[in-house]
Amino acid sequence: MFQSPRIRSPRNATTARVRKVKVCKLDFPEDTAVECKYNSKIEDFMVNAREALDLKRKPTQLFDQNMNRITSMKNLPEEIIIYVSCAKLPVDESTQPLYKIRTPAPTRPTIVLPLVEQEVRTKPHAQNIAEHQAIAASPNTVRENMIDSLLSVYTTLSPEAKAQLPESDALTKLLNERQSYLFQDSLVAELISPTTDIHDDPNSQIMYNYIIEKVKGFKAEDFKFAITGPMQSGKTTALSMAATVFFLKAQIAHDLQKYLIVPINFLQHELEITDFNKILTFMAVPTFRALKIHRPDFAPYIPLLQQWFLSLTAVALPTFPPQISPNDSLLRSNLTALGTKIHKIWNTPSGLKDYVDICMKFPNEIAIIFGFQSAVAVYDHFEHCAAALLSSEQFSASEGMVSIPVSICKSLTSIPFIVASHQDDEFYKYFTCDYVNLSTLRIAEAPKAKIQLEDPVFTVKGDICLGCPAYISAYNKLCSNIQLMNDKSPGKAFAKIRTVADISRREDVREEVLRFLTMFDADDVNDDPDIVVNVLNGIQNTEYFAATVQ
C-alpha cells in the first residue's frame, strides 16, 4: 500500500521563514519604506522591488543608506533600507567599441612645398572714410532704423565701389523700396491719402487710370496740375495718386536726385498759417522729411539741420552745427547763407512780406542748395491758405496786409506742382499760376440703381453722382446698406415688431442718406432748392425711415 510522504514527515516540522527587507525610491527618500521579498540574486530582487514600489520603469541600481551602490545581495545587514533607482547606468567610453571612423589616420610623411612669393595687396584707402564712419556711428540714424544707416553708407559710395559689392543689386532694390515706403509715409503724415479703404473698389482704379491718362506725356518740369471738384469728391485721393505717379516715374528714370517732392496739407496747418512763429515750421518740417527720402546719405544730419533752421527766429543768430557735412564747405556756406538771410528778415521790422515770401519758397531754396533742379510742391486743400497777415510787434514797421496765397503762387511759378482745392470762386481768384485742370467729375458712368424714399416720397438717381468715382462708391455703398436693411427687417406678418438690431440699422442708413444728400448743391439734386430742404427735413423728422433700391 502506498503511503504519503507527509506521513513520514516529522510532526514538529515548521514552514521556512521568508526574509524581507525594506526598500524605498531613490528619488523620493522621504516616502515610507515598504517591505520587499529578499532574493540572493540581484536581478530577481529588482523584480520584487519593482512590484513592491509599483515602479513604471525597470530598476537599474540599488543603494544603501550611505548612497553606496550595492552590487551583491549577500552579507547585507538585517535592518538595511535599500534605495532603488531607475536611472540609466553610466557608460564607460573606454569599454565601448571603437568605430573605424574614430581610429587615427595612418601617419604620412609631411611634404614641405617651397614658398612662392606673392604680391602684397593693400586695401585702398577710401577718400571719404571719415564721412562713412560718422554716418555708421550716428546715434540718430542707428536709433531710428538700421536700414537707414545701411542705405546712408551705401549711397555715399562711388559707382565703382557700388559695382564691386556682391550685394549691390540687393542694396539697390532695398533703396528703391525704402524710398517708396518713406514717400507714402510722408503723404500719410500730411493726411494726403484716401480716407477709406479703396483697395478692392473698382472706382478707385477708374480714378487711377484717369490720372495716368491725363499726366501721360508731360515732362517733369511741365508737371503743373490743379485738381478741383466739390467737397468729398476724392480730390485728396486723386492728389495722392498723381503724386505717386510722379514719384514712380522719377524713380524709374533715376530722376529722384533732380526733384525734391514736398507734400503739405494746408488743412492740417490751418492754425499755423497765421502764426508768425510757426509759419516757417510747417514749411520746413515736410521739406526735411522729403530730403531724408531723396538724400539718404544726408539722413544723419537732418535732425540737427532742422533744429538749427527752426531756431532762426531767436534774437541772436545760432551757430551752424559743426557736425553737419564737415567735408563739404560749399554746402555748409550755402545753408549758412540761407539761414542768415531768414534770420535777418525775421529781425527786420518792415520785413513781413519778405519773410512770408522766403518761407513759402523754403522747399525750393533747400532743393537748389542740395543740388536738385527744383522742388515739386504737392499741396492739398489750397483753399485753406486763403488768409492775410497784418503787422504785429515783430513786424511793427510793415504796412498793409500780406496775402499768403499770393506768396505761394509766386513760389510755384518756376517749379512743378500738383495742387488740390475745392472748386469755388475763391480758388480761381487767388490761384494765379498756369496749370492744367484735373476735375474729379465726369469720369465714370452713373449707377443705374435708384433709391426710393417712402417718407417723404423722393427718388435719388445715380445721376446725382456727377460721374465722380468717390460719389459713385458712396452711392453704391448706400444702396448695399439699404438692401441689407430690407433683407434683415421682419416680414409683413411681423411688421409691428421692431427689434433693436432693426432700429439700429435703420438709424444708421438714415444718417448715411442725410450725409450723402448734404454733399450736393440744390442744382445737383433738384432744380428747386425748397424741395431739397423739405426732403432733408422729412428724412430727419420721420418716425419710421423706409427706403428701397430699384
C-alpha positions as CSV (number, residue, x, y, z in Angstrom):
1,M,0.0,0.0,0.0
2,F,1.3,3.4,-1.0
3,Q,1.9,5.8,1.8
4,S,2.0,9.6,1.5
5,P,5.4,11.2,2.3
6,R,3.6,13.5,4.7
7,I,3.0,10.6,7.0
8,R,6.8,10.1,7.3
9,S,7.4,13.8,7.9
10,P,8.3,14.8,11.5
11,R,5.3,16.1,13.4
12,N,7.2,19.1,14.8
13,A,8.2,20.5,11.4
14,T,7.7,24.2,10.7
15,T,7.5,26.3,7.5
16,A,10.6,28.1,6.3
17,R,10.9,31.8,7.2
18,V,10.9,34.2,4.3
19,R,13.3,37.2,4.7
20,K,12.1,40.6,3.9
21,V,13.9,43.9,3.6
22,K,12.7,47.5,3.3
23,V,13.0,49.3,0.0
24,C,12.4,52.9,-1.0
25,K,12.6,55.1,-4.1
26,L,15.9,56.9,-4.5
27,D,14.2,60.0,-6.0
28,F,11.7,60.2,-3.1
29,P,13.7,59.2,0.1
30,E,11.1,60.9,2.3
31,D,8.5,58.3,1.4
32,T,7.8,55.5,3.8
33,A,9.8,52.4,3.1
34,V,7.9,49.2,2.1
35,E,8.8,45.6,2.7
36,C,10.1,43.6,-0.2
37,K,10.9,39.8,-0.5
38,Y,14.6,39.2,-0.3
39,N,16.4,37.3,-3.0
40,S,20.0,36.4,-3.3
41,K,20.2,37.3,-6.9
42,I,20.2,41.0,-7.6
43,E,18.2,40.7,-10.8
44,D,15.4,38.8,-9.1
45,F,15.4,41.2,-6.2
46,M,14.9,44.1,-8.6
47,V,11.8,42.4,-10.0
48,N,10.5,42.1,-6.4
49,A,11.3,45.7,-5.7
50,R,9.5,46.9,-8.8
51,E,6.4,45.1,-7.7
52,A,6.6,46.4,-4.2
53,L,7.2,50.0,-5.2
54,D,4.9,49.9,-8.2
55,L,7.5,51.3,-10.5
56,K,6.7,52.2,-14.1
57,R,10.3,51.5,-15.3
58,K,12.7,48.7,-14.7
59,P,15.1,49.3,-11.7
60,T,18.7,49.6,-12.7
61,Q,20.7,50.4,-9.5
62,L,20.5,49.7,-5.7
63,F,22.0,51.9,-3.0
64,D,22.3,51.7,0.8
65,Q,21.7,54.4,3.4
66,N,25.2,55.9,2.6
67,M,24.5,56.1,-1.1
68,N,26.9,53.3,-1.8
69,R,26.0,51.2,-4.8
70,I,25.0,47.6,-4.0
71,T,26.5,45.1,-6.4
72,S,25.8,41.9,-4.4
73,M,22.8,40.8,-2.3
74,K,25.0,38.7,0.1
75,N,26.0,39.7,3.6
76,L,23.5,42.6,3.8
77,P,22.5,43.7,7.3
78,E,19.1,42.8,8.6
79,E,17.9,46.3,9.2
80,I,19.2,47.8,5.9
81,I,17.0,50.1,3.8
82,I,17.7,49.7,0.1
83,Y,17.1,52.6,-2.2
84,V,16.0,51.7,-5.7
85,S,16.9,53.8,-8.8
86,C,15.6,53.6,-12.4
87,A,18.2,55.9,-13.9
88,K,20.4,54.7,-16.7
89,L,23.8,53.2,-15.8
90,P,26.8,55.4,-16.5
91,V,28.6,54.4,-19.6
92,D,32.3,53.9,-19.6
93,E,33.5,55.1,-23.0
94,S,36.7,53.2,-22.7
95,T,34.8,49.9,-22.7
96,Q,32.8,50.9,-25.8
97,P,33.7,49.5,-29.2
98,L,35.8,51.9,-31.2
99,Y,34.3,52.7,-34.7
100,K,36.6,52.7,-37.7
101,I,35.9,56.4,-38.3
102,R,37.4,57.3,-34.9
103,T,40.6,55.4,-35.5
104,P,43.5,57.7,-36.1
105,A,44.7,58.0,-39.7
106,P,47.9,56.4,-40.5
107,T,50.9,58.7,-40.4
108,R,52.2,60.0,-43.7
109,P,55.4,61.8,-44.5
110,T,55.0,65.6,-44.5
111,I,55.8,67.2,-47.8
112,V,57.2,70.7,-47.4
113,L,56.5,72.8,-50.6
114,P,58.6,75.7,-51.5
115,L,57.2,79.1,-50.6
116,V,56.1,81.2,-53.5
117,E,56.4,85.0,-53.2
118,Q,53.0,86.7,-53.7
119,E,52.2,90.3,-54.4
120,V,51.2,92.2,-51.3
121,R,47.7,93.5,-51.9
122,T,47.0,96.7,-49.9
123,K,43.4,97.7,-49.3
124,P,42.8,101.1,-51.0
125,H,42.1,103.9,-48.5
126,A,38.7,105.5,-49.1
127,Q,38.7,109.2,-49.6
128,N,35.6,109.8,-47.5
129,I,36.3,107.3,-44.8
130,A,35.6,109.9,-42.1
131,E,32.1,110.6,-43.5
132,H,31.4,106.9,-43.7
133,Q,32.4,106.4,-40.1
134,A,30.3,109.3,-38.9
135,I,27.2,108.0,-40.7
136,A,27.7,104.5,-39.4
137,A,28.2,105.7,-35.8
138,S,25.5,108.3,-35.8
139,P,23.0,107.6,-33.0
140,N,20.2,109.4,-34.7
141,T,20.3,107.1,-37.8
142,V,21.0,103.8,-35.9
143,R,18.4,104.5,-33.3
144,E,15.7,105.1,-35.8
145,N,16.4,102.2,-38.2
146,M,19.3,100.1,-39.1
147,I,18.1,100.1,-42.7
148,D,18.5,103.9,-42.9
149,S,22.1,103.6,-41.6
150,L,22.9,100.9,-44.1
151,L,21.5,102.9,-47.0
152,S,23.1,106.1,-45.8
153,V,26.6,104.5,-46.1
154,Y,25.7,102.7,-49.4
155,T,24.6,106.0,-51.1
156,T,27.8,107.7,-50.3
157,L,29.9,105.1,-52.2
158,S,31.1,105.9,-55.7
159,P,29.6,104.0,-58.6
160,E,32.8,101.9,-59.0
161,A,32.7,100.9,-55.3
162,K,29.0,100.0,-55.6
163,A,29.7,97.8,-58.6
164,Q,32.3,95.8,-56.7
165,L,29.9,94.9,-53.9
166,P,28.5,91.4,-54.2
167,E,25.2,92.6,-52.7
168,S,24.9,95.7,-54.9
169,D,21.7,94.6,-56.7
170,A,20.0,93.7,-53.4
171,L,21.0,97.1,-51.8
172,T,19.7,99.0,-54.8
173,K,16.4,97.2,-54.6
174,L,16.3,97.8,-50.9
175,L,17.0,101.5,-51.5
176,N,14.1,101.8,-54.0
177,E,11.7,100.0,-51.8
178,R,12.7,102.1,-48.8
179,Q,12.3,105.4,-50.7
180,S,8.8,104.3,-51.9
181,Y,7.8,103.4,-48.4
182,L,9.0,106.7,-46.9
183,F,7.3,108.7,-49.7
184,Q,4.0,107.0,-48.9
185,D,4.6,107.6,-45.3
186,S,5.2,111.3,-45.9
187,L,1.9,111.5,-47.7
188,V,0.1,109.8,-44.8
189,A,1.9,112.1,-42.3
190,E,0.3,115.1,-44.1
191,L,-3.1,113.2,-44.4
192,I,-2.8,113.2,-48.2
193,S,-4.3,109.7,-48.6
194,P,-7.7,108.1,-49.1
195,T,-10.0,108.4,-46.1
196,T,-11.5,104.9,-46.8
197,D,-10.2,101.6,-48.0
198,I,-10.3,101.7,-51.8
199,H,-8.1,98.7,-52.4
200,D,-10.9,96.5,-53.8
201,D,-13.1,99.3,-55.2
202,P,-13.2,99.3,-59.0
203,N,-14.0,103.1,-58.9
204,S,-10.5,103.8,-57.5
205,Q,-9.0,102.0,-60.5
206,I,-11.1,104.3,-62.7
207,M,-9.7,107.3,-61.0
208,Y,-6.1,106.0,-61.2
209,N,-6.4,105.3,-64.9
210,Y,-7.8,108.8,-65.4
211,I,-4.8,110.3,-63.6
212,I,-2.3,108.3,-65.6
213,E,-4.1,109.2,-68.9
214,K,-4.0,112.9,-68.1
215,V,-0.4,113.2,-66.9
216,K,0.9,110.9,-69.7
217,G,3.3,112.7,-72.0
218,F,4.2,115.6,-69.6
219,K,7.8,116.2,-68.8
220,A,8.7,116.6,-65.1
221,E,9.3,120.3,-65.4
222,D,5.9,120.8,-67.1
223,F,4.1,118.9,-64.3
224,K,1.7,121.7,-63.2
225,F,-1.7,120.4,-62.4
226,A,-4.6,121.6,-60.3
227,I,-7.2,119.0,-59.1
228,T,-10.6,120.6,-58.4
229,G,-14.0,119.4,-57.5
230,P,-16.8,119.7,-55.0
231,M,-16.4,118.6,-51.4
232,Q,-15.6,115.0,-50.6
233,S,-15.3,114.2,-54.3
234,G,-12.0,112.4,-54.0
235,K,-9.6,115.3,-54.6
236,T,-7.2,114.2,-51.9
237,T,-7.2,110.6,-53.3
238,A,-6.6,111.9,-56.8
239,L,-3.7,114.1,-55.4
240,S,-2.1,111.1,-53.7
241,M,-2.4,109.1,-56.9
242,A,-0.9,111.9,-59.0
243,A,2.0,112.4,-56.6
244,T,2.7,108.7,-56.6
245,V,2.7,108.5,-60.4
246,F,5.2,111.4,-60.5
247,F,7.4,109.7,-57.8
248,L,7.4,106.3,-59.6
249,K,8.2,108.0,-63.0
250,A,11.1,109.8,-61.4
251,Q,12.3,106.6,-59.6
252,I,12.2,104.6,-62.8
253,A,14.0,107.3,-64.8
254,H,16.6,107.7,-61.9
255,D,15.5,111.4,-61.5
256,L,14.9,111.3,-57.8
257,Q,18.1,113.3,-57.4
258,K,16.7,116.0,-59.6
259,Y,13.3,116.8,-57.9
260,L,12.5,117.2,-54.2
261,I,8.8,116.2,-53.7
262,V,7.4,118.1,-50.7
263,P,3.8,117.2,-49.7
264,I,1.9,119.8,-47.5
265,N,-1.7,119.7,-46.4
266,F,-2.9,123.3,-45.6
267,L,-6.0,122.0,-43.8
268,Q,-3.7,120.3,-41.3
269,H,-1.7,123.5,-40.8
270,E,-4.6,125.9,-41.0
271,L,-4.0,127.4,-37.5
272,E,-0.2,127.7,-38.1
273,I,-0.6,129.8,-41.3
274,T,-1.5,133.0,-39.5
275,D,1.1,132.4,-36.7
276,F,4.4,134.2,-37.3
277,N,6.3,131.9,-35.0
278,K,5.0,128.7,-36.8
279,I,4.8,129.7,-40.4
280,L,8.4,128.6,-41.0
281,T,7.8,125.4,-39.1
282,F,5.0,123.9,-41.2
283,M,7.0,124.6,-44.3
284,A,10.4,123.3,-43.0
285,V,9.3,120.0,-41.4
286,P,7.8,118.5,-44.5
287,T,10.8,119.8,-46.5
288,F,13.3,118.0,-44.4
289,R,11.1,114.9,-44.3
290,A,11.3,114.8,-48.1
291,L,15.0,115.5,-48.0
292,K,15.5,112.3,-46.0
293,I,13.8,110.3,-48.8
294,H,15.8,111.8,-51.7
295,R,19.1,112.1,-49.9
296,P,19.6,109.1,-47.6
297,D,23.3,110.0,-47.3
298,F,22.3,113.2,-45.5
299,A,19.9,111.4,-43.1
300,P,22.2,111.6,-40.0
301,Y,22.4,115.4,-40.2
302,I,18.8,116.2,-40.9
303,P,17.6,116.4,-37.2
304,L,20.4,118.9,-36.4
305,L,19.8,120.9,-39.6
306,Q,16.1,121.1,-38.9
307,Q,16.6,122.2,-35.3
308,W,19.0,124.9,-36.5
309,F,16.6,126.3,-39.0
310,L,13.7,126.3,-36.5
311,S,15.8,128.3,-34.1
312,L,16.4,131.1,-36.5
313,T,13.5,133.1,-35.0
314,A,15.7,133.9,-32.0
315,V,17.2,137.3,-31.4
316,A,20.8,136.1,-31.9
317,L,21.9,134.0,-34.9
318,P,22.6,130.5,-33.7
319,T,25.9,128.8,-34.6
320,F,25.7,126.5,-37.5
321,P,26.3,122.9,-36.2
322,P,29.9,121.8,-37.0
323,Q,28.8,118.2,-37.3
324,I,26.9,118.8,-40.5
325,S,28.9,117.8,-43.6
326,P,32.3,118.8,-42.3
327,N,34.0,117.9,-45.7
328,D,31.5,119.9,-47.8
329,S,32.4,123.5,-47.3
330,L,30.2,124.7,-50.2
331,L,27.1,123.1,-48.8
332,R,27.8,124.5,-45.4
333,S,28.3,128.0,-46.7
334,N,25.0,127.9,-48.7
335,L,23.0,126.6,-45.8
336,T,24.5,129.3,-43.5
337,A,23.7,132.0,-46.1
338,L,20.1,130.9,-46.3
339,G,19.8,130.8,-42.5
340,T,21.4,134.2,-42.1
341,K,19.0,135.7,-44.7
342,I,16.0,134.3,-42.9
343,H,17.3,135.5,-39.5
344,K,18.0,138.9,-40.9
345,I,14.5,139.3,-42.4
346,W,12.9,138.0,-39.2
347,N,14.5,140.7,-37.2
348,T,13.7,143.5,-39.7
349,P,10.5,145.4,-38.5
350,S,9.5,146.1,-42.1
351,G,10.2,142.6,-43.4
352,L,6.8,140.9,-43.1
353,K,6.3,140.4,-46.8
354,D,9.8,139.3,-47.4
355,Y,9.6,136.8,-44.5
356,V,6.4,135.3,-45.9
357,D,7.9,135.0,-49.4
358,I,11.0,133.3,-48.2
359,C,9.1,130.9,-46.0
360,M,6.9,129.9,-49.0
361,K,10.0,129.5,-51.1
362,F,11.8,127.4,-48.5
363,P,11.3,124.0,-50.1
364,N,12.7,125.2,-53.4
365,E,15.6,127.0,-51.7
366,I,16.6,123.8,-49.9
367,A,16.3,121.8,-53.1
368,I,18.6,124.1,-55.0
369,I,21.2,124.1,-52.2
370,F,21.3,120.3,-52.2
371,G,21.7,120.0,-56.0
372,F,18.2,119.4,-57.1
373,Q,16.8,121.1,-60.1
374,S,13.8,122.3,-58.2
375,A,11.2,121.2,-55.6
376,V,7.9,119.7,-56.5
377,A,5.0,121.1,-54.5
378,V,2.2,118.7,-53.6
379,Y,-0.3,120.9,-51.8
380,D,-3.7,119.7,-50.6
381,H,-6.7,121.9,-49.5
382,F,-5.2,125.0,-51.1
383,E,-8.5,126.9,-50.2
384,H,-7.5,126.9,-46.6
385,C,-4.4,129.0,-47.1
386,A,-6.5,132.0,-48.3
387,A,-5.5,134.3,-45.4
388,A,-3.8,137.6,-45.0
389,L,-1.3,138.6,-42.3
390,L,-1.3,142.0,-40.6
391,S,1.7,143.7,-39.0
392,S,2.4,142.8,-35.4
393,E,5.0,143.6,-32.7
394,Q,7.6,141.5,-34.6
395,F,7.0,143.4,-37.8
396,S,5.8,146.7,-36.4
397,A,7.0,148.8,-39.4
398,S,5.3,146.7,-42.0
399,E,2.3,148.4,-43.8
400,G,-0.8,146.8,-45.2
401,M,-1.7,143.2,-45.4
402,V,0.4,140.3,-46.8
403,S,-1.6,137.7,-48.8
404,I,-0.4,134.2,-48.2
405,P,-1.9,132.8,-51.5
406,V,-0.1,135.4,-53.5
407,S,3.2,134.4,-51.9
408,I,2.5,130.7,-52.5
409,C,1.6,131.3,-56.2
410,K,4.8,133.4,-56.6
411,S,6.8,130.4,-55.3
412,L,5.0,128.0,-57.6
413,T,5.6,129.9,-60.9
414,S,9.1,128.3,-61.6
415,I,8.6,124.8,-60.1
416,P,6.4,121.8,-60.9
417,F,3.4,121.4,-58.6
418,I,0.2,119.4,-58.0
419,V,-2.4,121.3,-56.1
420,A,-5.8,120.1,-54.9
421,S,-8.5,122.6,-53.9
422,H,-12.3,122.9,-53.5
423,Q,-13.9,124.1,-56.8
424,D,-15.1,127.6,-55.9
425,D,-14.7,131.2,-56.9
426,E,-12.1,131.8,-54.1
427,F,-9.7,129.3,-55.6
428,Y,-9.8,130.7,-59.1
429,K,-9.4,134.2,-57.6
430,Y,-6.3,133.5,-55.6
431,F,-4.6,130.8,-57.7
432,T,-2.9,132.8,-60.5
433,C,-0.4,130.1,-61.8
434,D,-0.7,128.5,-65.2
435,Y,-1.9,124.9,-64.7
436,V,-3.7,122.0,-66.3
437,N,-7.1,121.4,-64.6
438,L,-8.0,117.8,-63.5
439,S,-11.6,117.6,-62.4
440,T,-12.9,114.7,-60.2
441,L,-16.3,114.9,-62.1
442,R,-17.5,113.3,-65.3
443,I,-15.0,110.4,-65.1
444,A,-17.2,107.3,-64.6
445,E,-20.6,106.2,-65.7
446,A,-23.5,106.9,-63.4
447,P,-25.0,104.0,-61.5
448,K,-28.3,102.6,-62.8
449,A,-29.8,101.8,-59.4
450,K,-32.4,104.2,-57.8
451,I,-33.1,104.9,-54.2
452,Q,-36.8,105.3,-53.4
453,L,-37.7,107.1,-50.2
454,E,-41.1,106.3,-48.7
455,D,-41.5,109.2,-46.3
456,P,-41.0,111.7,-47.7
457,V,-41.6,110.3,-51.2
458,F,-38.5,111.1,-53.2
459,T,-36.3,109.3,-55.7
460,V,-32.5,109.6,-55.7
461,K,-31.0,108.7,-59.1
462,G,-27.4,107.7,-59.9
463,D,-27.1,110.9,-62.0
464,I,-26.6,112.8,-58.7
465,C,-23.1,111.4,-58.5
466,L,-22.0,113.6,-61.5
467,G,-19.7,110.9,-62.8
468,C,-17.4,111.2,-59.7
469,P,-15.8,107.9,-58.7
470,A,-15.9,108.9,-55.0
471,Y,-19.6,109.8,-55.1
472,I,-20.3,106.6,-57.0
473,S,-18.5,104.5,-54.4
474,A,-20.5,106.2,-51.6
475,Y,-23.8,105.7,-53.6
476,N,-23.1,102.0,-54.2
477,K,-22.3,101.5,-50.5
478,L,-25.5,103.3,-49.6
479,C,-27.6,101.1,-51.9
480,S,-25.9,98.0,-50.4
481,N,-26.8,99.1,-46.8
482,I,-30.4,99.9,-47.8
483,Q,-30.7,96.4,-49.4
484,L,-29.2,94.8,-46.3
485,M,-31.6,96.8,-44.1
486,N,-34.6,95.5,-46.0
487,D,-33.3,91.9,-46.1
488,K,-32.7,91.8,-42.3
489,S,-36.0,93.5,-41.4
490,P,-39.0,91.4,-40.1
491,G,-41.6,90.2,-42.7
492,K,-45.0,91.6,-43.2
493,A,-46.5,89.2,-40.7
494,F,-44.3,90.8,-38.1
495,A,-44.3,94.4,-39.4
496,K,-45.3,95.8,-36.0
497,I,-42.4,94.0,-34.3
498,R,-39.2,96.1,-34.3
499,T,-36.0,94.6,-32.9
500,V,-33.2,96.6,-31.6
501,A,-30.9,95.5,-34.5
502,D,-33.6,96.6,-37.0
503,I,-33.9,100.0,-35.4
504,S,-30.1,100.4,-35.3
505,R,-29.7,99.6,-38.9
506,R,-32.5,102.0,-40.0
507,E,-31.0,104.8,-38.0
508,D,-27.6,104.2,-39.5
509,V,-29.0,104.2,-43.0
510,R,-31.0,107.4,-42.2
511,E,-27.7,109.1,-41.2
512,E,-25.9,107.9,-44.3
513,V,-28.7,109.2,-46.6
514,L,-28.7,112.6,-44.9
515,R,-24.9,112.8,-45.1
516,F,-24.9,111.8,-48.7
517,L,-27.5,114.3,-49.8
518,T,-26.0,117.2,-47.9
519,M,-22.8,116.8,-50.0
520,F,-24.6,118.1,-53.1
521,D,-25.9,121.5,-54.1
522,A,-29.6,122.1,-54.8
523,D,-28.9,122.1,-58.6
524,D,-27.4,118.6,-58.4
525,V,-30.4,117.1,-56.6
526,N,-33.3,119.1,-58.0
527,D,-33.8,122.5,-59.6
528,D,-35.9,123.7,-56.7
529,P,-33.9,124.3,-53.5
530,D,-37.0,124.2,-51.4
531,I,-37.6,120.6,-52.4
532,V,-34.2,119.6,-51.2
533,V,-34.7,121.3,-47.8
534,N,-38.1,119.7,-47.4
535,V,-36.7,116.3,-48.3
536,L,-33.8,116.6,-45.7
537,N,-36.2,117.8,-43.0
538,G,-38.7,115.0,-43.8
539,I,-35.9,112.3,-43.6
540,Q,-34.8,113.7,-40.3
541,N,-38.3,114.0,-38.7
542,T,-39.9,110.8,-39.9
543,E,-40.5,108.3,-37.2
544,Y,-40.0,105.2,-39.3
545,F,-37.4,105.5,-42.0
546,A,-38.0,103.3,-45.0
547,A,-36.3,103.1,-48.4
548,T,-35.9,100.7,-51.2
549,V,-33.4,100.1,-54.1
550,Q,-34.9,99.8,-57.6
